[in-house]
């Protein structure tokens, strides 16, 4: 059989690590082919080899049966291969069109013909059902729209083999549905898609075949129609994975977080948190359920000191923290797993060891007489890397060199290890594989059982239902209902999240 892509016996090494060890991947014309593996298994590395960003030490690549040497992304583009990266490669203050034509600008009489480019982008957008405004600035559009701009960029360059690297990691459920429809539209037009993911439900929903990688080694390729979530999870992790969170009923005690009549504005001075009331007690996990954009981000930023509060009060561990700066809030006993790991979670050019002590570097034993004690810092990092299974060549590796999932595990390790009185976990399992999700959920429940208070903010309804003891539903910046997790279901939460069952005068405690 002739494959549209053949990667045979690919080996890729980095200092101290073999990222791809003799992997073979064969993709048929017109299929959606999943590349499945744990965080740091070598999925993105393999695709970066195909896209010409990395050169392999061994192996051969064939495109449409012809052996090729892909020395850089321009060669990949010429061969009809396009890649939509996990972290978008877009210039924020450029328009959609300016980003799409960057490097291949259409010119007439020596100047860029932007009007023609906008017309071309609009035509491609309409053809594939992408619905993107060619003139919109990147900084003004949603993450889902930015991703569509990335897809348009590959199509504009004539790609008919598309690589999607963790495309749903930062998308809301409605955006994921729309992306799946876009993928089907692309396949109907004769494209072939390689989907890097570890979301098993999505593989079962959209993919034809699936190749599994574990710790840099190819495990095998299976037909998705013959597979289940459990069989794929076991291939990926190498053991059985439990999808149900095991926990005893909570026994909450004193209130740790008390939010009263909170009003917070967004950057446009529009109130997005409106008169919000919320309590979280020792020994319980309170989940916030809501459609993205209902004030969750601003609420978390207000609680952690990253955003000023217009009115209302926040009390944490008996102290009024309404006007506290982030460090003071941390010292009161707050841990924060931020939803944007690059913006608020890590300093990407610092080592993993340095990132592991970002909250405590100025305290003993990491600082002695005003000088950083790197030995203590790196010893601590080694322990956390081992405990949280952060896949990294060493504790001295820069954070940006790690896969997205391993960056997330490093942040979670740092925040959970301090065992704060209140842990605010915003999208804690975004970008993690099933094995890592299972581990993180266990850690959250361990913290709860130590008597800690946990506020979980997640767009994954299944996660909120599985992990929480109580669920507070947020709609248009208000908590409209608080329900017991074991006495509700996705349907009821969905109605509450849509604002259709808002009860008059309902209490929130």
SEGUVEX-304433 format. One line per 4 residues: their letters; for each residue x, y, z of C-alpha. Coordinates in Angstrom, 2 decimals. Example, Ala and Ser with C-alpha at 12.3 -4.5 7.8 and 13.67 -1.06 7.14 Angstrom:
! residues 2
AS> 12.30 -4.50 7.80; 13.67 -1.06 7.14
! end
This chain:
! residues 509
XXXX> 0.00 0.00 0.00; 1.21 3.52 -0.76; 1.06 5.88 2.20; 0.89 9.67 1.99
XXXX> 3.46 9.82 4.84; 5.95 7.15 5.89; 8.39 7.72 8.72; 10.53 4.61 9.03
XXXX> 12.79 3.83 12.04; 13.17 7.45 13.13; 15.66 8.12 15.91; 16.01 11.59 17.47
XXXX> 18.35 12.34 20.37; 18.87 15.37 22.61; 21.63 15.71 25.21; 20.90 13.07 27.84
XXXX> 17.69 11.77 26.26; 16.48 9.65 23.33; 13.20 11.34 22.36; 12.33 9.01 19.44
XXXX> 13.77 5.49 19.48; 13.30 3.70 16.15; 9.68 4.87 15.57; 7.66 4.04 12.47
XXXX> 4.54 6.00 11.46; 2.51 5.34 8.31; -0.39 7.62 7.34; -2.93 6.80 4.64
XXXX> -4.35 9.34 2.20; -7.58 10.96 3.46; -7.47 9.67 7.04; -7.32 11.33 10.45
XXXX> -4.44 9.50 12.11; -3.96 9.94 15.87; -0.51 10.05 17.44; -1.13 9.12 21.07
XXXX> 1.25 9.15 24.02; 1.89 10.42 27.52; 3.36 13.87 28.21; 6.96 13.78 27.03
XXXX> 6.51 10.50 25.10; 8.06 12.05 21.96; 4.93 12.89 19.90; 5.75 16.55 19.19
XXXX> 9.41 15.68 18.58; 8.43 13.15 15.90; 6.18 15.70 14.19; 8.87 18.40 14.43
XXXX> 11.12 15.95 12.53; 8.41 15.58 9.86; 8.00 19.37 9.68; 11.75 19.95 9.32
XXXX> 12.30 21.70 12.67; 14.55 18.83 13.84; 16.89 16.56 11.90; 16.80 12.86 12.88
XXXX> 19.94 10.88 13.71; 18.56 7.89 11.79; 15.62 6.78 9.68; 13.94 7.80 6.43
XXXX> 10.87 9.83 5.49; 8.73 9.22 2.40; 6.03 11.59 1.16; 3.60 10.06 -1.36
XXXX> 6.05 7.19 -1.88; 9.08 9.40 -2.63; 12.02 9.49 -0.24; 12.60 13.08 0.94
XXXX> 15.07 15.08 3.01; 13.13 17.68 5.01; 15.86 20.08 6.10; 13.59 22.92 7.24
XXXX> 9.88 23.95 7.39; 10.08 25.59 3.95; 10.86 22.18 2.44; 7.91 20.73 4.40
XXXX> 5.63 23.49 3.06; 6.81 22.78 -0.51; 5.89 19.11 0.04; 2.39 20.15 1.17
XXXX> 2.96 19.56 4.90; 1.59 22.16 7.32; 1.75 22.21 11.14; -0.59 23.85 13.64
XXXX> 1.56 24.13 16.76; 0.37 23.61 20.34; 1.53 27.11 21.30; 0.51 29.36 18.42
XXXX> 3.13 31.08 16.27; 1.25 34.35 15.80; 2.22 38.04 16.06; -0.32 39.48 18.52
XXXX> -0.63 43.00 17.09; -0.84 41.87 13.45; -4.15 41.13 11.76; -5.20 37.58 10.85
XXXX> -4.24 38.20 7.21; -0.87 39.77 8.06; -0.01 36.66 10.11; -1.15 34.28 7.39
XXXX> 0.89 35.88 4.58; 4.01 36.47 6.71; 6.95 35.16 4.71; 4.97 34.65 1.49
XXXX> 3.43 38.09 0.92; 1.66 38.71 -2.41; 3.08 41.84 -4.04; 2.10 44.12 -6.87
XXXX> 4.49 46.82 -8.14; 6.87 46.16 -5.27; 4.41 46.61 -2.38; 2.29 44.10 -0.44
XXXX> -1.17 43.66 -1.91; -3.07 43.32 1.39; -6.49 43.61 -0.21; -5.85 40.62 -2.48
XXXX> -4.49 38.65 0.48; -7.60 39.44 2.56; -9.83 38.29 -0.32; -7.83 35.02 -0.65
XXXX> -7.95 34.39 3.12; -11.72 35.04 3.15; -12.23 32.56 0.29; -10.24 29.80 2.06
XXXX> -12.02 30.57 5.34; -15.46 30.23 3.69; -14.49 27.09 1.78; -13.56 25.14 4.93
XXXX> -16.17 26.65 7.26; -13.56 28.45 9.40; -15.51 31.74 9.74; -12.52 33.97 10.52
XXXX> -12.49 37.74 10.02; -9.34 38.39 7.90; -8.99 41.93 9.30; -9.31 41.09 13.01
XXXX> -6.24 41.67 15.22; -4.90 38.48 16.83; -4.89 40.09 20.30; -8.64 40.78 20.02
XXXX> -9.84 37.29 19.07; -10.47 34.15 21.15; -8.02 31.25 21.45; -10.31 29.17 19.20
XXXX> -10.19 31.85 16.49; -6.41 32.13 16.82; -6.19 28.41 16.17; -8.31 28.82 13.04
XXXX> -5.88 31.51 11.89; -3.08 28.94 12.31; -5.06 26.40 10.25; -5.67 29.05 7.57
XXXX> -1.93 29.78 7.51; -1.20 26.16 6.51; -4.02 26.05 3.94; -2.93 29.37 2.40
XXXX> 0.46 27.78 1.74; -1.23 24.86 -0.04; -0.87 22.15 2.63; -2.76 18.92 2.07
XXXX> -1.12 17.02 4.97; -1.90 18.81 8.24; -0.33 18.15 11.63; -2.41 19.29 14.61
XXXX> -0.37 19.39 17.85; -2.72 19.09 20.87; -5.30 21.27 19.10; -8.02 21.11 21.77
XXXX> -5.82 21.81 24.81; -6.97 25.42 25.26; -10.41 25.24 23.61; -13.86 25.37 25.18
XXXX> -16.26 22.43 24.55; -18.22 24.32 21.82; -14.93 25.29 20.10; -13.82 21.63 20.21
XXXX> -17.05 20.58 18.45; -16.46 23.23 15.78; -12.84 22.12 15.32; -13.97 18.51 14.82
XXXX> -16.37 19.72 12.11; -13.52 21.68 10.48; -11.38 18.50 10.45; -14.18 16.57 8.73
XXXX> -14.48 19.39 6.16; -10.74 19.18 5.48; -10.88 15.40 4.97; -13.82 15.81 2.54
XXXX> -11.58 18.14 0.51; -8.97 15.36 0.21; -6.60 16.43 2.99; -4.90 14.03 5.42
XXXX> -4.53 14.88 9.12; -2.13 13.74 11.85; -3.63 14.55 15.26; -1.24 14.65 18.23
XXXX> -3.32 14.16 21.35; -3.85 12.25 24.57; -7.61 12.87 24.75; -9.04 9.41 24.22
XXXX> -12.66 10.52 23.67; -11.59 12.73 20.76; -9.61 9.90 19.16; -12.64 7.60 19.34
XXXX> -14.84 10.35 17.91; -12.78 11.56 14.94; -9.83 9.29 14.10; -9.50 6.34 11.73
XXXX> -6.27 4.84 13.06; -4.01 5.49 16.04; -0.25 5.05 16.56; 0.84 4.87 20.20
XXXX> 4.24 5.99 21.55; 5.44 5.26 25.08; 8.62 6.87 26.44; 9.99 7.43 22.94
XXXX> 9.27 3.91 21.65; 6.54 2.95 19.14; 4.06 0.55 20.76; 1.89 -0.10 17.70
XXXX> -0.85 1.12 15.35; -4.51 0.13 15.82; -7.83 0.73 14.05; -9.85 3.12 16.22
XXXX> -13.11 1.30 15.39; -11.73 -1.78 17.21; -10.49 0.20 20.26; -11.90 1.44 23.57
XXXX> -10.81 4.20 25.96; -9.43 1.53 28.29; -7.46 -0.33 25.61; -5.92 2.90 24.27
XXXX> -5.10 4.12 27.81; -3.39 0.84 28.64; -1.30 0.98 25.43; -0.31 4.56 26.23
XXXX> 0.54 4.21 29.93; 1.55 0.54 30.08; -0.91 -0.30 32.86; -4.64 -0.17 33.60
XXXX> -5.91 3.37 34.24; -8.86 4.20 36.49; -11.19 6.84 35.03; -13.19 7.08 38.29
XXXX> -11.80 9.19 41.12; -11.74 7.20 44.37; -12.56 9.33 47.41; -14.33 9.17 50.74
XXXX> -17.06 11.72 51.57; -15.69 15.10 52.67; -15.90 16.28 56.28; -15.45 20.05 55.96
XXXX> -14.59 22.19 59.00; -13.70 25.91 59.31; -14.14 28.34 56.40; -10.79 29.14 54.74
XXXX> -11.99 31.30 51.82; -14.91 33.68 52.17; -15.85 35.92 49.23; -18.57 38.53 49.80
XXXX> -20.34 40.67 47.15; -17.27 40.63 44.88; -17.27 42.88 41.81; -14.35 42.67 39.36
XXXX> -13.94 44.45 36.02; -12.13 43.17 32.93; -9.56 45.20 30.98; -12.36 47.11 29.20
XXXX> -13.80 48.28 32.57; -16.84 46.02 32.16; -18.00 44.19 35.32; -17.47 40.47 34.67
XXXX> -17.71 39.28 38.29; -21.00 40.60 39.69; -21.80 40.54 43.40; -20.28 37.07 43.77
XXXX> -20.48 35.17 47.07; -18.54 31.97 47.74; -17.17 29.97 50.70; -14.62 27.14 50.67
XXXX> -13.95 25.20 53.88; -11.13 23.07 55.26; -11.29 19.53 53.95; -13.43 20.09 50.87
XXXX> -13.03 20.62 47.14; -15.38 23.21 45.66; -15.57 23.10 41.86; -16.54 26.09 39.76
XXXX> -18.60 25.03 36.75; -19.41 27.46 33.96; -19.13 28.15 30.27; -15.81 29.84 29.50
XXXX> -16.00 33.64 29.69; -18.42 33.91 32.62; -15.91 35.54 34.95; -13.87 32.51 36.05
XXXX> -10.52 33.96 34.92; -11.15 37.34 36.56; -12.34 35.67 39.78; -9.13 33.62 40.06
XXXX> -6.98 36.67 39.25; -8.79 38.68 41.95; -8.33 35.90 44.54; -4.59 35.64 43.78
XXXX> -3.88 39.39 43.67; -3.33 39.53 39.91; -6.33 41.81 39.31; -7.69 44.75 41.31
XXXX> -11.12 44.44 42.90; -13.79 47.09 42.32; -15.83 46.28 45.43; -16.61 43.49 47.89
XXXX> -14.24 41.54 50.12; -12.00 38.45 50.12; -11.05 36.79 53.40; -8.48 33.96 53.42
XXXX> -7.46 32.09 56.61; -9.11 34.82 58.70; -7.25 37.71 57.02; -8.76 40.38 54.75
XXXX> -6.69 39.88 51.57; -8.82 42.18 49.37; -5.95 44.59 48.73; -2.98 42.22 49.23
XXXX> -0.26 41.87 46.59; 0.38 38.36 45.10; 3.38 37.54 47.32; 1.49 38.51 50.50
XXXX> -1.42 36.30 49.40; 1.01 33.41 48.84; 2.46 33.93 52.34; -1.03 33.86 53.87
XXXX> -1.19 30.26 52.64; -2.48 30.28 49.06; -1.25 28.06 46.22; -2.17 28.89 42.63
XXXX> -2.06 26.58 39.63; -2.73 29.19 36.89; -4.73 28.45 33.76; -2.04 30.00 31.52
XXXX> 1.16 28.17 32.40; 3.38 30.35 30.21; 1.98 33.72 31.29; 1.59 33.16 35.02
XXXX> 3.08 29.74 35.84; 6.68 29.62 34.65; 9.68 31.70 33.70; 10.45 29.77 30.52
XXXX> 14.13 30.70 30.32; 14.76 29.66 33.95; 15.69 26.06 34.70; 13.11 23.62 36.06
XXXX> 14.97 23.78 39.40; 14.60 27.58 39.55; 10.93 27.37 38.58; 10.25 24.84 41.35
XXXX> 11.10 27.48 44.00; 9.56 30.60 42.42; 7.28 31.02 45.48; 9.96 30.34 48.11
XXXX> 13.38 31.24 46.64; 13.82 34.16 49.07; 13.35 31.89 52.11; 15.66 29.40 53.81
XXXX> 17.20 27.03 52.72; 17.14 28.51 49.18; 18.64 31.83 50.25; 21.44 32.24 52.76
XXXX> 22.61 35.73 53.76; 20.92 37.17 50.68; 22.58 34.77 48.21; 20.74 32.01 46.34
XXXX> 21.72 28.51 47.44; 21.53 26.59 44.17; 22.51 23.29 45.75; 19.42 23.29 48.02
XXXX> 17.26 24.49 45.12; 18.32 21.68 42.81; 18.14 19.03 45.52; 14.52 20.06 46.16
XXXX> 13.79 20.02 42.42; 15.18 16.47 42.08; 12.77 15.22 44.77; 9.76 16.90 43.11
XXXX> 10.75 15.74 39.61; 10.85 12.17 40.91; 7.60 12.40 42.92; 5.53 14.07 40.18
XXXX> 7.14 12.18 37.27; 8.25 15.34 35.43; 9.97 14.05 32.29; 13.09 16.19 31.93
XXXX> 16.75 15.42 31.10; 17.73 17.15 34.37; 16.68 19.74 36.95; 18.95 22.20 35.13
XXXX> 17.02 21.98 31.84; 15.29 25.25 30.82; 11.51 25.09 31.37; 10.81 25.93 27.71
XXXX> 12.54 22.70 26.59; 9.88 20.54 28.29; 6.63 19.38 26.71; 3.50 21.35 27.69
XXXX> 2.27 18.53 29.92; 5.55 18.28 31.79; 5.63 22.05 32.29; 2.17 21.69 33.87
XXXX> 3.35 18.86 36.13; 6.26 21.04 37.31; 3.85 23.86 38.31; 1.55 21.42 40.11
XXXX> 4.54 19.90 41.92; 5.63 23.34 43.15; 2.17 24.39 44.36; 1.00 21.09 45.88
XXXX> 4.33 20.44 47.65; 3.88 23.59 49.76; 0.52 22.14 50.92; -1.11 25.59 51.21
XXXX> -4.22 26.21 53.34; -6.07 27.18 50.12; -5.12 25.71 46.76; -6.66 27.45 43.75
XXXX> -6.40 25.04 40.82; -7.40 26.62 37.48; -7.52 24.07 34.64; -4.99 21.89 36.54
XXXX> -5.10 18.97 34.10; -5.11 20.98 30.86; -2.69 19.30 28.47; -2.15 16.22 30.67
XXXX> -2.54 12.58 29.65; -4.90 10.13 31.42; -2.16 8.69 33.66; -1.07 12.17 34.80
XXXX> -4.70 13.29 35.28; -5.34 10.26 37.52; -2.21 11.16 39.56; -3.15 14.87 39.92
XXXX> -6.71 14.07 41.00; -5.30 11.77 43.69; -2.98 14.57 44.87; -5.88 17.05 45.11
XXXX> -7.88 14.57 47.19; -4.84 13.88 49.41; -4.60 17.62 50.10; -8.32 17.74 50.87
XXXX> -7.92 14.83 53.30; -5.11 16.72 55.07; -7.71 19.40 55.84; -6.78 21.81 53.06
XXXX> -9.36 23.87 51.15; -9.34 23.50 47.37; -11.04 25.66 44.74; -11.09 23.82 41.41
XXXX> -11.87 25.86 38.28; -12.23 23.66 35.21; -14.02 23.70 31.87; -14.10 19.88 31.95
XXXX> -17.52 19.07 33.45; -16.51 15.47 33.98; -13.53 16.61 36.07; -15.66 19.01 38.16
XXXX> -18.22 16.25 38.84; -15.59 13.60 39.61; -13.29 15.57 41.90; -15.50 18.15 43.66
XXXX> -17.51 17.74 46.86; -19.63 20.83 46.16; -20.09 22.55 42.80; -20.71 26.30 42.47
XXXX> -22.19 27.21 39.08; -21.08 30.58 37.70; -23.18 32.46 35.13; -22.51 36.02 33.97
XXXX> -20.16 36.55 36.90; -22.54 35.34 39.62; -22.75 32.09 41.56; -26.30 31.10 40.60
XXXX> -26.41 27.79 42.48; -24.34 25.56 44.74; -25.05 21.83 44.49; -23.66 18.66 46.07
XXXX> -21.50 16.87 43.46; -22.99 13.44 44.20; -26.55 14.74 43.83; -26.27 16.33 40.40
XXXX> -25.37 15.37 36.81; -24.08 16.89 33.58; -27.61 17.68 32.35; -28.57 19.69 35.46
XXXX> -25.22 21.50 35.52; -25.53 22.26 31.80; -28.91 23.95 32.37; -27.56 25.95 35.33
XXXX> -24.49 26.97 33.31; -26.76 28.24 30.54; -28.58 30.44 33.09; -31.94 28.81 32.42
XXXX> -32.69 27.62 35.96; -31.56 30.60 38.00; -33.52 30.45 41.25; -34.67 33.69 42.83
XXXX> -32.96 34.36 46.14; -30.99 31.10 46.12; -28.28 30.92 48.77; -24.69 30.00 48.02
X> -23.49 28.33 51.18
! end
